[in-house]
């Protein structure tokens, strides 16, 4: 969850800067979320032997990405400076 939250922020800010950049970030993050989801679900499944628990924990972790974008949308104005963008993307 801590890893996904800033990804949502970066995707939102990238989309503000240039929609093509935001789209490219979204595609890249979506592709890397596949093995990330497996990395979250596998240990939970083997620890609990429950597919439902593995799905719930993976889904909860994934929800933090759009939550990061939503919070950024609500709190950050559209005209952020280059320094702030650099810090977020860094």
N, C-alpha and C positions, 0 to 999 in steps of 0.2 A: 504494500500500500504506500509506503514512504517513497518507493521508487516510482510508482505510477503517478502520484500527485504532481511532481514537477513536469512530467511528460505532458500532462494536460495543459499546464500553464505554457509550456514551450510551444505546443501546437496552436494554442489560441493566439499567442503573440506573433507567431510565424504567419498565421492567417491574416492578422491585422496588417502586418508589414507587406505581404504579398500573398494573395490567395494560392498562387502556385506553390510557394514555399510551404504554406500550411498544408496543402494537399500532399506534397512530397513527404513532409514530416509525418503526417497521418498514416501514409502508406508504409513508410519505414518502421514506424512504431507498431503498427498493426502486424507487420511481418515478424518483428522480434517478440511480440506478445504471444505468439504461438508457442515457442519453446519456453517462454517465461511461464505461461499457464501450465505447461507440462511440469515444469520445475516446482511449481506450487502444489499442483494436484497429486503428483506421485508420492511424495513423502506423507501427505495427509491420508491418502488412500491406504498406503501400507501400514500406517500407524493405527488407523481406525477400522480398516477393512470395510469402509463405507464409501460407495461412489457418491452418495448424496452429500456426505460431509466434504469430500474432495471438491465437488462442484460448488458447494456453498462457500467454502474458503477461497476458491479461485475466483468466483464471481464477486465476492466482497472485495478482494484485492483489486480486481479490474475496475470496480466502481469508482475508485479514487482518481482515475484518469479523467473522466468527464467532470468529476467534482472539482478537480484542480482548474479545469478550463472554465467551469461555471463561476467559481469564486474569483478567478482572475477577471472574468467578464463583469462581475458585480463590483469589484473593488478598484480596478485599474482603468484609468481613462484611456481613450483611444490614442492619445498623443504622447505615449511614453518616449523618453529620450533614448538615444543610442547607448548610453552607459548602462541604463537599466536593462535594455535588451541584451547587451553583452553579458551582463551578470547572470541573467536568467538562462541564456543559451549556454553559458559556461558551466 
